[in-house]
Amino acid sequence: MMNKIAKKSALLALIAGLGVGAVHAQEQVYVRSSGMVVKNATGLCWRTGYWTPAAAAKDQPAGCQCDPALMPAGVCSAQPEVVKGPVIGGEKITLAADALFDFNKATLRPEGKAKLDDAIGKLQGLMLQVVLLVGHTDRIGTDAYNQTLSEKRAAAVKEYMVAKGVEANRIYTEGKGEKYPVTGDKCKGDKKTKALIDCLQPDRRVDVEIVANQPPKK
């Protein structure tokens, strides 16, 4: 569907324990591209590091579009009709869970670099709008440690992409630590055994969402 219209989105979820180190532009409350609020694949608005409920309340109509339940009483009712868009979003492709990082590491593996090279290659001939990186870890370790690890891993992905020519100010990152596992309850036990580490591999991941448009026809 998307490739039949002028706008084309390429979204890639690269799974392998990455994280963040947020990049902020002009103290925006929400990430925007071409003036439009950017939403992730699940429909949530991307917040920058400058987001607070008070700042969002001043950023209208975006605040009421993105976080209506957090707005002070009367703010959203005082707005003209709240439009549900415009937003940028797209599909998601999941790649191999062990491609980017080893357990407890934040250094990109050769296989991970190859996966990122393939993702960056898809931008050829397109106009890059924004890159969204969300890092995740498994449950082994403390919450604080895993949050930091997820951020370091995302930072490593960002650093690699910038070295390959992707504009740093187009990249927004966020770390989720161990909060959103994809393994569910299938991995039993709490001891750091090889079996548990192997089972939790899919949780050590990063979602890489690349949004790009076709250039205008001359």
C-alpha positions in Angstrom: 0.0 0.0 0.0 2.7 2.5 1.1 4.7 2.0 -2.1 1.8 3.0 -4.2 1.7 6.5 -2.9 4.2 9.3 -2.8 5.3 8.4 0.8 7.4 5.4 1.6 8.2 4.1 5.0 10.9 1.6 5.9 10.7 0.3 9.4 13.1 -2.3 10.7 13.1 -3.9 14.2 16.7 -5.1 14.7 16.7 -7.4 17.7 19.8 -7.6 19.9 20.0 -5.5 23.1 20.5 -1.9 22.1 19.5 1.2 23.9 19.7 5.0 23.9 21.2 8.3 24.4 18.5 10.7 23.4 19.1 13.4 20.8 17.0 16.5 21.1 16.4 19.2 18.5 15.3 22.7 19.4 13.7 21.5 22.7 10.8 20.0 21.0 8.3 18.2 23.2 7.4 15.6 20.5 9.5 14.3 17.7 8.4 16.0 14.4 9.3 15.5 10.8 8.3 18.1 8.3 6.1 19.6 11.0 4.3 16.3 11.6 4.3 14.5 14.9 6.0 11.1 14.6 4.3 8.0 16.0 5.8 4.6 16.5 4.4 1.3 15.0 2.0 0.9 18.0 0.5 4.4 17.5 2.2 6.2 20.4 3.7 9.7 19.9 7.5 9.9 20.2 8.4 12.2 23.1 11.8 13.9 23.3 13.8 14.3 26.5 12.2 17.7 27.0 8.7 16.1 27.5 6.9 16.8 30.7 3.1 17.0 31.3 3.4 20.8 31.7 5.4 21.2 28.5 3.0 18.9 26.6 0.1 21.0 27.8 1.6 24.1 26.1 2.4 22.2 22.9 -1.1 22.2 21.3 -2.8 20.6 19.6 -0.1 17.9 19.8 -0.4 17.5 23.5 -4.1 16.7 23.2 -3.5 14.4 20.2 -0.8 12.4 21.9 -1.5 12.5 25.7 -5.1 13.7 26.3 -5.4 11.8 29.6 -2.4 13.7 31.0 -3.6 17.2 30.1 -5.0 19.6 32.7 -8.8 19.9 32.9 -10.2 22.1 30.2 -7.1 22.2 28.0 -8.3 19.8 25.4 -11.9 21.0 25.4 -10.6 24.5 24.7 -8.8 23.3 21.6 -10.4 23.5 18.2 -11.3 20.1 16.8 -8.4 17.8 17.6 -7.2 16.1 14.5 -5.9 12.6 14.9 -3.0 13.2 12.4 -0.9 14.0 10.7 1.6 11.4 11.8 4.3 9.3 10.2 4.3 5.6 10.7 4.8 2.3 8.9 5.4 -1.4 9.0 7.9 -3.3 11.0 10.3 -6.1 9.9 11.9 -8.3 12.6 15.5 -9.5 12.0 17.6 -12.1 13.8 17.7 -11.7 17.5 21.4 -12.5 17.9 22.7 -10.3 15.1 23.9 -7.2 16.9 25.3 -7.9 20.3 26.6 -10.6 22.6 25.2 -11.1 26.1 26.0 -8.1 28.4 27.9 -6.3 25.6 27.3 -3.0 23.8 29.8 -3.5 21.0 28.4 -4.2 17.5 29.2 -7.6 16.1 30.2 -8.0 12.4 26.8 -9.6 11.8 25.1 -6.6 13.4 27.0 -4.1 11.2 25.9 -6.1 8.1 22.3 -5.9 9.2 22.6 -2.1 9.7 24.4 -1.7 6.4 21.4 -3.4 4.7 19.0 -1.1 6.5 21.0 2.0 5.5 21.2 0.8 2.0 17.4 0.9 1.7 17.6 4.7 2.0 19.4 5.1 -1.4 17.3 7.4 -3.5 15.0 8.3 -0.7 14.7 11.5 1.5 15.4 10.5 5.1 12.9 12.0 7.6 13.7 10.4 10.9 15.3 7.3 12.5 13.8 6.1 15.8 15.8 3.7 18.0 14.3 1.9 21.0 16.7 -0.3 23.0 15.7 -3.3 25.2 17.5 -5.9 27.4 16.7 -9.2 29.0 15.7 -9.4 32.7 19.1 -10.6 34.0 20.6 -7.8 36.2 19.2 -4.9 38.0 16.7 -2.4 36.5 19.2 0.4 36.7 22.0 -1.7 35.0 19.7 -2.8 32.2 18.4 0.7 31.6 22.0 1.9 31.2 22.9 -1.1 29.0 19.9 -0.5 26.7 21.0 3.1 26.3 24.6 2.2 25.5 23.5 -0.3 22.9 21.3 2.2 21.1 24.0 4.7 21.3 26.3 2.2 19.6 23.8 1.8 16.8 23.4 5.5 16.4 27.2 6.0 16.3 27.5 3.4 13.6 24.7 4.9 11.5 26.2 8.4 11.8 29.6 7.0 10.7 27.9 5.6 7.6 26.5 9.0 6.7 23.1 9.2 8.4 22.5 12.7 9.8 22.8 12.7 13.6 20.1 15.2 14.1 17.6 12.9 12.4 18.1 10.1 15.0 16.0 9.9 18.1 16.8 7.2 20.7 15.1 5.8 23.8 16.0 3.0 26.2 13.4 0.7 27.7 15.7 -1.5 29.7 14.0 -4.8 30.6 10.4 -3.4 30.7 9.1 -5.0 27.4 10.3 -8.6 27.0 9.1 -10.5 24.0 9.8 -14.0 25.5 6.8 -13.8 27.9 7.0 -16.5 30.6 8.6 -19.2 28.5 12.1 -18.7 30.0 12.1 -20.3 33.5 14.5 -19.6 36.4 16.4 -16.7 37.7 20.0 -18.0 37.8 22.3 -16.8 35.1 22.7 -20.1 33.4 23.6 -20.6 29.7 20.2 -22.1 29.1 18.5 -19.0 30.5 20.8 -16.6 28.6 20.1 -18.4 25.4 16.3 -18.4 26.0 16.2 -14.7 26.7 18.2 -13.7 23.6 15.1 -12.3 21.8 14.6 -9.8 24.6 18.1 -8.3 23.9 17.0 -6.2 21.0 16.7 -2.8 19.5 13.8 -1.5 17.3 15.1 0.6 14.5 12.5 2.5 12.6 13.6 4.4 9.5 11.1 6.7 7.9 11.9 8.1 4.5 10.0 9.7 1.6 10.4 9.4 -2.2 12.0 12.6 -3.5 9.7 14.9 -5.5 9.6 14.3 -9.2 11.5 16.8 -11.4 
